[in-house]
Amino acid sequence: MGDKLYLAMGECNGTKVVMAVGYTPEYADKKAKQFEASSNGFVKYMDISVIATGEKVKCDTIQRIAETVA
């Protein structure tokens, strides 16, 4: 297990919620975007909180990763 967890955060009915958890920010971002799409916009993906493993308080925030055009 890594030294950090990445929690993709969203908003649902005015409440901040965890949409996805990953060992990399890319994985958390990918799963949160899938969650947002499957919710038909009901849950809005906001950003990624970085949490040190074993801690309860975030140590950093990463903005939502921009879409890439293939």
mmCIF file as gemmi writes it, N, C-alpha and C atoms, coordinates in Angstrom:
data_model
loop_
_atom_site.group_PDB
_atom_site.id
_atom_site.type_symbol
_atom_site.label_atom_id
_atom_site.label_alt_id
_atom_site.label_comp_id
_atom_site.label_asym_id
_atom_site.label_entity_id
_atom_site.label_seq_id
_atom_site.pdbx_PDB_ins_code
_atom_site.Cartn_x
_atom_site.Cartn_y
_atom_site.Cartn_z
_atom_site.occupancy
_atom_site.B_iso_or_equiv
_atom_site.pdbx_formal_charge
_atom_site.auth_seq_id
_atom_site.auth_asym_id
_atom_site.pdbx_PDB_model_num
ATOM 1 N N . MET Axp A 1 ? 0.837 -1.166 0 1 0 ? 1 A 1
ATOM 2 C CA . MET Axp A 1 ? 0 0 0 1 0 ? 1 A 1
ATOM 3 C C . MET Axp A 1 ? 0.89 1.24 0 1 0 ? 1 A 1
ATOM 4 N N . GLY Axp A 2 ? 0.45 2.269 -0.718 1 0 ? 2 A 1
ATOM 5 C CA . GLY Axp A 2 ? 1.225 3.493 -0.818 1 0 ? 2 A 1
ATOM 6 C C . GLY Axp A 2 ? 1.124 4.356 0.424 1 0 ? 2 A 1
ATOM 7 N N . ASP Axp A 3 ? 1.863 5.458 0.42 1 0 ? 3 A 1
ATOM 8 C CA . ASP Axp A 3 ? 1.835 6.358 1.568 1 0 ? 3 A 1
ATOM 9 C C . ASP Axp A 3 ? 0.721 7.384 1.487 1 0 ? 3 A 1
ATOM 10 N N . LYS Axp A 4 ? -0.007 7.414 0.354 1 0 ? 4 A 1
ATOM 11 C CA . LYS Axp A 4 ? -1.109 8.364 0.185 1 0 ? 4 A 1
ATOM 12 C C . LYS Axp A 4 ? -2.305 7.687 -0.46 1 0 ? 4 A 1
ATOM 13 N N . LEU Axp A 5 ? -3.483 8.191 -0.137 1 0 ? 5 A 1
ATOM 14 C CA . LEU Axp A 5 ? -4.729 7.8 -0.797 1 0 ? 5 A 1
ATOM 15 C C . LEU Axp A 5 ? -5.297 9.03 -1.484 1 0 ? 5 A 1
ATOM 16 N N . TYR Axp A 6 ? -5.974 8.812 -2.582 1 0 ? 6 A 1
ATOM 17 C CA . TYR Axp A 6 ? -6.556 9.898 -3.366 1 0 ? 6 A 1
ATOM 18 C C . TYR Axp A 6 ? -8.066 9.714 -3.377 1 0 ? 6 A 1
ATOM 19 N N . LEU Axp A 7 ? -8.791 10.687 -2.796 1 0 ? 7 A 1
ATOM 20 C CA . LEU Axp A 7 ? -10.24 10.624 -2.693 1 0 ? 7 A 1
ATOM 21 C C . LEU Axp A 7 ? -10.856 11.63 -3.651 1 0 ? 7 A 1
ATOM 22 N N . ALA Axp A 8 ? -11.538 11.13 -4.666 1 0 ? 8 A 1
ATOM 23 C CA . ALA Axp A 8 ? -12.235 12.013 -5.609 1 0 ? 8 A 1
ATOM 24 C C . ALA Axp A 8 ? -13.503 12.495 -4.924 1 0 ? 8 A 1
ATOM 25 N N . MET Axp A 9 ? -13.641 13.801 -4.786 1 0 ? 9 A 1
ATOM 26 C CA . MET Axp A 9 ? -14.745 14.399 -4.055 1 0 ? 9 A 1
ATOM 27 C C . MET Axp A 9 ? -15.776 14.982 -5.016 1 0 ? 9 A 1
ATOM 28 N N . GLY Axp A 10 ? -17.017 14.896 -4.602 1 0 ? 10 A 1
ATOM 29 C CA . GLY Axp A 10 ? -18.104 15.427 -5.408 1 0 ? 10 A 1
ATOM 30 C C . GLY Axp A 10 ? -19.138 16.099 -4.542 1 0 ? 10 A 1
ATOM 31 N N . GLU Axp A 11 ? -20.202 16.569 -5.183 1 0 ? 11 A 1
ATOM 32 C CA . GLU Axp A 11 ? -21.301 17.205 -4.477 1 0 ? 11 A 1
ATOM 33 C C . GLU Axp A 11 ? -22.602 16.551 -4.891 1 0 ? 11 A 1
ATOM 34 N N . CYS Axp A 12 ? -23.42 16.201 -3.895 1 0 ? 12 A 1
ATOM 35 C CA . CYS Axp A 12 ? -24.718 15.583 -4.125 1 0 ? 12 A 1
ATOM 36 C C . CYS Axp A 12 ? -25.724 16.233 -3.176 1 0 ? 12 A 1
ATOM 37 N N . ASN Axp A 13 ? -26.71 16.885 -3.733 1 0 ? 13 A 1
ATOM 38 C CA . ASN Axp A 13 ? -27.728 17.575 -2.914 1 0 ? 13 A 1
ATOM 39 C C . ASN Axp A 13 ? -27.115 18.537 -1.911 1 0 ? 13 A 1
ATOM 40 N N . GLY Axp A 14 ? -26.051 19.248 -2.306 1 0 ? 14 A 1
ATOM 41 C CA . GLY Axp A 14 ? -25.409 20.221 -1.437 1 0 ? 14 A 1
ATOM 42 C C . GLY Axp A 14 ? -24.479 19.63 -0.392 1 0 ? 14 A 1
ATOM 43 N N . THR Axp A 15 ? -24.241 18.33 -0.445 1 0 ? 15 A 1
ATOM 44 C CA . THR Axp A 15 ? -23.36 17.655 0.51 1 0 ? 15 A 1
ATOM 45 C C . THR Axp A 15 ? -22.114 17.156 -0.204 1 0 ? 15 A 1
ATOM 46 N N . LYS Axp A 16 ? -20.949 17.365 0.413 1 0 ? 16 A 1
ATOM 47 C CA . LYS Axp A 16 ? -19.699 16.87 -0.158 1 0 ? 16 A 1
ATOM 48 C C . LYS Axp A 16 ? -19.617 15.372 0.089 1 0 ? 16 A 1
ATOM 49 N N . VAL Axp A 17 ? -19.328 14.6 -0.965 1 0 ? 17 A 1
ATOM 50 C CA . VAL Axp A 17 ? -19.284 13.142 -0.88 1 0 ? 17 A 1
ATOM 51 C C . VAL Axp A 17 ? -18.009 12.601 -1.527 1 0 ? 17 A 1
ATOM 52 N N . VAL Axp A 18 ? -17.582 11.413 -1.084 1 0 ? 18 A 1
ATOM 53 C CA . VAL Axp A 18 ? -16.467 10.713 -1.716 1 0 ? 18 A 1
ATOM 54 C C . VAL Axp A 18 ? -17.031 9.89 -2.865 1 0 ? 18 A 1
ATOM 55 N N . MET Axp A 19 ? -16.521 10.117 -4.066 1 0 ? 19 A 1
ATOM 56 C CA . MET Axp A 19 ? -16.994 9.403 -5.251 1 0 ? 19 A 1
ATOM 57 C C . MET Axp A 19 ? -16.115 8.207 -5.594 1 0 ? 19 A 1
ATOM 58 N N . ALA Axp A 20 ? -14.824 8.293 -5.281 1 0 ? 20 A 1
ATOM 59 C CA . ALA Axp A 20 ? -13.893 7.219 -5.627 1 0 ? 20 A 1
ATOM 60 C C . ALA Axp A 20 ? -12.649 7.351 -4.755 1 0 ? 20 A 1
ATOM 61 N N . VAL Axp A 21 ? -11.995 6.205 -4.519 1 0 ? 21 A 1
ATOM 62 C CA . VAL Axp A 21 ? -10.744 6.169 -3.768 1 0 ? 21 A 1
ATOM 63 C C . VAL Axp A 21 ? -9.729 5.41 -4.614 1 0 ? 21 A 1
ATOM 64 N N . GLY Axp A 22 ? -8.507 5.923 -4.686 1 0 ? 22 A 1
ATOM 65 C CA . GLY Axp A 22 ? -7.478 5.245 -5.46 1 0 ? 22 A 1
ATOM 66 C C . GLY Axp A 22 ? -6.1 5.424 -4.867 1 0 ? 22 A 1
ATOM 67 N N . TYR Axp A 23 ? -5.181 4.562 -5.293 1 0 ? 23 A 1
ATOM 68 C CA . TYR Axp A 23 ? -3.776 4.689 -4.899 1 0 ? 23 A 1
ATOM 69 C C . TYR Axp A 23 ? -3.028 5.659 -5.791 1 0 ? 23 A 1
ATOM 70 N N . THR Axp A 24 ? -3.668 6.072 -6.915 1 0 ? 24 A 1
ATOM 71 C CA . THR Axp A 24 ? -3.105 7.096 -7.794 1 0 ? 24 A 1
ATOM 72 C C . THR Axp A 24 ? -4.192 8.129 -8.072 1 0 ? 24 A 1
ATOM 73 N N . PRO Axp A 25 ? -3.818 9.383 -8.312 1 0 ? 25 A 1
ATOM 74 C CA . PRO Axp A 25 ? -4.832 10.387 -8.626 1 0 ? 25 A 1
ATOM 75 C C . PRO Axp A 25 ? -5.526 10.098 -9.959 1 0 ? 25 A 1
ATOM 76 N N . GLU Axp A 26 ? -4.806 9.488 -10.89 1 0 ? 26 A 1
ATOM 77 C CA . GLU Axp A 26 ? -5.387 9.172 -12.197 1 0 ? 26 A 1
ATOM 78 C C . GLU Axp A 26 ? -6.53 8.166 -12.075 1 0 ? 26 A 1
ATOM 79 N N . TYR Axp A 27 ? -6.354 7.157 -11.208 1 0 ? 27 A 1
ATOM 80 C CA . TYR Axp A 27 ? -7.397 6.144 -11.025 1 0 ? 27 A 1
ATOM 81 C C . TYR Axp A 27 ? -8.621 6.763 -10.34 1 0 ? 27 A 1
ATOM 82 N N . ALA Axp A 28 ? -8.404 7.544 -9.287 1 0 ? 28 A 1
ATOM 83 C CA . ALA Axp A 28 ? -9.517 8.191 -8.595 1 0 ? 28 A 1
ATOM 84 C C . ALA Axp A 28 ? -10.273 9.108 -9.553 1 0 ? 28 A 1
ATOM 85 N N . ASP Axp A 29 ? -9.547 9.835 -10.387 1 0 ? 29 A 1
ATOM 86 C CA . ASP Axp A 29 ? -10.145 10.738 -11.381 1 0 ? 29 A 1
ATOM 87 C C . ASP Axp A 29 ? -10.994 9.952 -12.385 1 0 ? 29 A 1
ATOM 88 N N . LYS Axp A 30 ? -10.431 8.865 -12.902 1 0 ? 30 A 1
ATOM 89 C CA . LYS Axp A 30 ? -11.134 8.032 -13.888 1 0 ? 30 A 1
ATOM 90 C C . LYS Axp A 30 ? -12.445 7.501 -13.319 1 0 ? 30 A 1
ATOM 91 N N . LYS Axp A 31 ? -12.405 6.957 -12.096 1 0 ? 31 A 1
ATOM 92 C CA . LYS Axp A 31 ? -13.595 6.363 -11.494 1 0 ? 31 A 1
ATOM 93 C C . LYS Axp A 31 ? -14.629 7.437 -11.142 1 0 ? 31 A 1
ATOM 94 N N . ALA Axp A 32 ? -14.173 8.616 -10.713 1 0 ? 32 A 1
ATOM 95 C CA . ALA Axp A 32 ? -15.114 9.696 -10.397 1 0 ? 32 A 1
ATOM 96 C C . ALA Axp A 32 ? -15.823 10.192 -11.654 1 0 ? 32 A 1
ATOM 97 N N . LYS Axp A 33 ? -15.101 10.258 -12.763 1 0 ? 33 A 1
ATOM 98 C CA . LYS Axp A 33 ? -15.723 10.674 -14.029 1 0 ? 33 A 1
ATOM 99 C C . LYS Axp A 33 ? -16.756 9.642 -14.479 1 0 ? 33 A 1
ATOM 100 N N . GLN Axp A 34 ? -16.473 8.354 -14.272 1 0 ? 34 A 1
ATOM 101 C CA . GLN Axp A 34 ? -17.451 7.308 -14.596 1 0 ? 34 A 1
ATOM 102 C C . GLN Axp A 34 ? -18.68 7.435 -13.697 1 0 ? 34 A 1
ATOM 103 N N . PHE Axp A 35 ? -18.464 7.699 -12.416 1 0 ? 35 A 1
ATOM 104 C CA . PHE Axp A 35 ? -19.556 7.873 -11.451 1 0 ? 35 A 1
ATOM 105 C C . PHE Axp A 35 ? -20.424 9.057 -11.867 1 0 ? 35 A 1
ATOM 106 N N . GLU Axp A 36 ? -19.783 10.186 -12.182 1 0 ? 36 A 1
ATOM 107 C CA . GLU Axp A 36 ? -20.51 11.399 -12.585 1 0 ? 36 A 1
ATOM 108 C C . GLU Axp A 36 ? -21.358 11.129 -13.826 1 0 ? 36 A 1
ATOM 109 N N . ALA Axp A 37 ? -20.786 10.446 -14.808 1 0 ? 37 A 1
ATOM 110 C CA . ALA Axp A 37 ? -21.513 10.149 -16.049 1 0 ? 37 A 1
ATOM 111 C C . ALA Axp A 37 ? -22.698 9.224 -15.787 1 0 ? 37 A 1
ATOM 112 N N . SER Axp A 38 ? -22.51 8.218 -14.94 1 0 ? 38 A 1
ATOM 113 C CA . SER Axp A 38 ? -23.598 7.27 -14.679 1 0 ? 38 A 1
ATOM 114 C C . SER Axp A 38 ? -24.701 7.869 -13.811 1 0 ? 38 A 1
ATOM 115 N N . SER Axp A 39 ? -24.383 8.963 -13.107 1 0 ? 39 A 1
ATOM 116 C CA . SER Axp A 39 ? -25.405 9.618 -12.286 1 0 ? 39 A 1
ATOM 117 C C . SER Axp A 39 ? -26.21 10.636 -13.09 1 0 ? 39 A 1
ATOM 118 N N . ASN Axp A 40 ? -25.911 10.738 -14.387 1 0 ? 40 A 1
ATOM 119 C CA . ASN Axp A 40 ? -26.59 11.703 -15.273 1 0 ? 40 A 1
ATOM 120 C C . ASN Axp A 40 ? -26.503 13.129 -14.749 1 0 ? 40 A 1
ATOM 121 N N . GLY Axp A 41 ? -25.351 13.475 -14.165 1 0 ? 41 A 1
ATOM 122 C CA . GLY Axp A 41 ? -25.116 14.829 -13.681 1 0 ? 41 A 1
ATOM 123 C C . GLY Axp A 41 ? -25.694 15.113 -12.306 1 0 ? 41 A 1
ATOM 124 N N . PHE Axp A 42 ? -26.318 14.128 -11.672 1 0 ? 42 A 1
ATOM 125 C CA . PHE Axp A 42 ? -26.903 14.323 -10.348 1 0 ? 42 A 1
ATOM 126 C C . PHE Axp A 42 ? -25.808 14.555 -9.307 1 0 ? 42 A 1
ATOM 127 N N . VAL Axp A 43 ? -24.681 13.845 -9.465 1 0 ? 43 A 1
ATOM 128 C CA . VAL Axp A 43 ? -23.522 14.031 -8.591 1 0 ? 43 A 1
ATOM 129 C C . VAL Axp A 43 ? -22.444 14.716 -9.412 1 0 ? 43 A 1
ATOM 130 N N . LYS Axp A 44 ? -21.936 15.856 -8.915 1 0 ? 44 A 1
ATOM 131 C CA . LYS Axp A 44 ? -20.929 16.629 -9.644 1 0 ? 44 A 1
ATOM 132 C C . LYS Axp A 44 ? -19.548 16.394 -9.043 1 0 ? 44 A 1
ATOM 133 N N . TYR Axp A 45 ? -18.621 15.961 -9.879 1 0 ? 45 A 1
ATOM 134 C CA . TYR Axp A 45 ? -17.227 15.716 -9.487 1 0 ? 45 A 1
ATOM 135 C C . TYR Axp A 45 ? -16.525 17.058 -9.334 1 0 ? 45 A 1
ATOM 136 N N . MET Axp A 46 ? -15.838 17.268 -8.175 1 0 ? 46 A 1
ATOM 137 C CA . MET Axp A 46 ? -15.207 18.553 -7.896 1 0 ? 46 A 1
ATOM 138 C C . MET Axp A 46 ? -13.676 18.513 -7.935 1 0 ? 46 A 1
ATOM 139 N N . ASP Axp A 47 ? -13.049 17.706 -7.074 1 0 ? 47 A 1
ATOM 140 C CA . ASP Axp A 47 ? -11.593 17.683 -6.975 1 0 ? 47 A 1
ATOM 141 C C . ASP Axp A 47 ? -11.143 16.394 -6.293 1 0 ? 47 A 1
ATOM 142 N N . ILE Axp A 48 ? -9.834 16.279 -6.054 1 0 ? 48 A 1
ATOM 143 C CA . ILE Axp A 48 ? -9.269 15.089 -5.411 1 0 ? 48 A 1
ATOM 144 C C . ILE Axp A 48 ? -8.559 15.526 -4.13 1 0 ? 48 A 1
ATOM 145 N N . SER Axp A 49 ? -8.97 14.938 -3.008 1 0 ? 49 A 1
ATOM 146 C CA . SER Axp A 49 ? -8.29 15.181 -1.734 1 0 ? 49 A 1
ATOM 147 C C . SER Axp A 49 ? -7.185 14.146 -1.57 1 0 ? 49 A 1
ATOM 148 N N . VAL Axp A 50 ? -6.019 14.617 -1.13 1 0 ? 50 A 1
ATOM 149 C CA . VAL Axp A 50 ? -4.88 13.727 -0.887 1 0 ? 50 A 1
ATOM 150 C C . VAL Axp A 50 ? -4.785 13.515 0.622 1 0 ? 50 A 1
ATOM 151 N N . ILE Axp A 51 ? -4.808 12.245 1.02 1 0 ? 51 A 1
ATOM 152 C CA . ILE Axp A 51 ? -4.772 11.887 2.434 1 0 ? 51 A 1
ATOM 153 C C . ILE Axp A 51 ? -3.567 10.978 2.673 1 0 ? 51 A 1
ATOM 154 N N . ALA Axp A 52 ? -2.741 11.318 3.67 1 0 ? 52 A 1
ATOM 155 C CA . ALA Axp A 52 ? -1.633 10.43 4.037 1 0 ? 52 A 1
ATOM 156 C C . ALA Axp A 52 ? -2.238 9.182 4.678 1 0 ? 52 A 1
ATOM 157 N N . THR Axp A 53 ? -1.753 8.003 4.296 1 0 ? 53 A 1
ATOM 158 C CA . THR Axp A 53 ? -2.276 6.744 4.819 1 0 ? 53 A 1
ATOM 159 C C . THR Axp A 53 ? -2.244 6.769 6.343 1 0 ? 53 A 1
ATOM 160 N N . GLY Axp A 54 ? -3.391 6.435 6.953 1 0 ? 54 A 1
ATOM 161 C CA . GLY Axp A 54 ? -3.503 6.402 8.402 1 0 ? 54 A 1
ATOM 162 C C . GLY Axp A 54 ? -3.928 7.712 9.031 1 0 ? 54 A 1
ATOM 163 N N . GLU Axp A 55 ? -4.025 8.768 8.242 1 0 ? 55 A 1
ATOM 164 C CA . GLU Axp A 55 ? -4.427 10.082 8.762 1 0 ? 55 A 1
ATOM 165 C C . GLU Axp A 55 ? -5.899 10.337 8.469 1 0 ? 55 A 1
ATOM 166 N N . LYS Axp A 56 ? -6.459 11.349 9.119 1 0 ? 56 A 1
ATOM 167 C CA . LYS Axp A 56 ? -7.865 11.703 8.934 1 0 ? 56 A 1
ATOM 168 C C . LYS Axp A 56 ? -8.063 13.059 8.269 1 0 ? 56 A 1
ATOM 169 N N . VAL Axp A 57 ? -6.995 13.823 8.139 1 0 ? 57 A 1
ATOM 170 C CA . VAL Axp A 57 ? -7.072 15.173 7.581 1 0 ? 57 A 1
ATOM 171 C C . VAL Axp A 57 ? -6.311 15.214 6.26 1 0 ? 57 A 1
ATOM 172 N N . LYS Axp A 58 ? -6.914 15.862 5.244 1 0 ? 58 A 1
ATOM 173 C CA . LYS Axp A 58 ? -6.237 15.919 3.941 1 0 ? 58 A 1
ATOM 174 C C . LYS Axp A 58 ? -4.987 16.775 4.026 1 0 ? 58 A 1
ATOM 175 N N . CYS Axp A 59 ? -3.992 16.406 3.231 1 0 ? 59 A 1
ATOM 176 C CA . CYS Axp A 59 ? -2.736 17.145 3.211 1 0 ? 59 A 1
ATOM 177 C C . CYS Axp A 59 ? -2.59 17.978 1.947 1 0 ? 59 A 1
ATOM 178 N N . ASP Axp A 60 ? -3.47 17.735 0.954 1 0 ? 60 A 1
ATOM 179 C CA . ASP Axp A 60 ? -3.39 18.489 -0.304 1 0 ? 60 A 1
ATOM 180 C C . ASP Axp A 60 ? -4.682 18.282 -1.083 1 0 ? 60 A 1
ATOM 181 N N . THR Axp A 61 ? -4.896 19.159 -2.063 1 0 ? 61 A 1
ATOM 182 C CA . THR Axp A 61 ? -6.03 19.038 -2.981 1 0 ? 61 A 1
ATOM 183 C C . THR Axp A 61 ? -5.502 19.132 -4.401 1 0 ? 61 A 1
ATOM 184 N N . ILE Axp A 62 ? -5.955 18.223 -5.257 1 0 ? 62 A 1
ATOM 185 C CA . ILE Axp A 62 ? -5.587 18.222 -6.674 1 0 ? 62 A 1
ATOM 186 C C . ILE Axp A 62 ? -6.846 18.563 -7.466 1 0 ? 62 A 1
ATOM 187 N N . GLN Axp A 63 ? -6.722 19.467 -8.402 1 0 ? 63 A 1
ATOM 188 C CA . GLN Axp A 63 ? -7.861 19.805 -9.246 1 0 ? 63 A 1
ATOM 189 C C . GLN Axp A 63 ? -8.226 18.626 -10.132 1 0 ? 63 A 1
ATOM 190 N N . ARG Axp A 64 ? -9.463 18.588 -10.529 1 0 ? 64 A 1
ATOM 191 C CA . ARG Axp A 64 ? -9.958 17.571 -11.458 1 0 ? 64 A 1
ATOM 192 C C . ARG Axp A 64 ? -9.029 17.524 -12.668 1 0 ? 64 A 1
ATOM 193 N N . ILE Axp A 65 ? -8.63 16.329 -13.09 1 0 ? 65 A 1
ATOM 194 C CA . ILE Axp A 65 ? -7.706 16.185 -14.217 1 0 ? 65 A 1
ATOM 195 C C . ILE Axp A 65 ? -8.451 16.464 -15.516 1 0 ? 65 A 1
ATOM 196 N N . ALA Axp A 66 ? -7.869 17.316 -16.356 1 0 ? 66 A 1
ATOM 197 C CA . ALA Axp A 66 ? -8.503 17.717 -17.61 1 0 ? 66 A 1
ATOM 198 C C . ALA Axp A 66 ? -8.663 16.523 -18.552 1 0 ? 66 A 1
ATOM 199 N N . GLU Axp A 67 ? -9.718 16.568 -19.333 1 0 ? 67 A 1
ATOM 200 C CA . GLU Axp A 67 ? -9.958 15.534 -20.341 1 0 ? 67 A 1
ATOM 201 C C . GLU Axp A 67 ? -8.865 15.603 -21.407 1 0 ? 67 A 1
ATOM 202 N N . THR Axp A 68 ? -8.44 14.452 -21.881 1 0 ? 68 A 1
ATOM 203 C CA . THR Axp A 68 ? -7.469 14.415 -22.965 1 0 ? 68 A 1
ATOM 204 C C . THR Axp A 68 ? -8.172 13.996 -24.243 1 0 ? 68 A 1
ATOM 205 N N . VAL Axp A 69 ? -7.775 14.598 -25.331 1 0 ? 69 A 1
ATOM 206 C CA . VAL Axp A 69 ? -8.357 14.253 -26.638 1 0 ? 69 A 1
ATOM 207 C C . VAL Axp A 69 ? -7.439 13.258 -27.314 1 0 ? 69 A 1
ATOM 208 N N . ALA Axp A 70 ? -7.985 12.115 -27.67 1 0 ? 70 A 1
ATOM 209 C CA . ALA Axp A 70 ? -7.156 11.068 -28.291 1 0 ? 70 A 1
ATOM 210 C C . ALA Axp A 70 ? -7.108 11.23 -29.789 1 0 ? 70 A 1
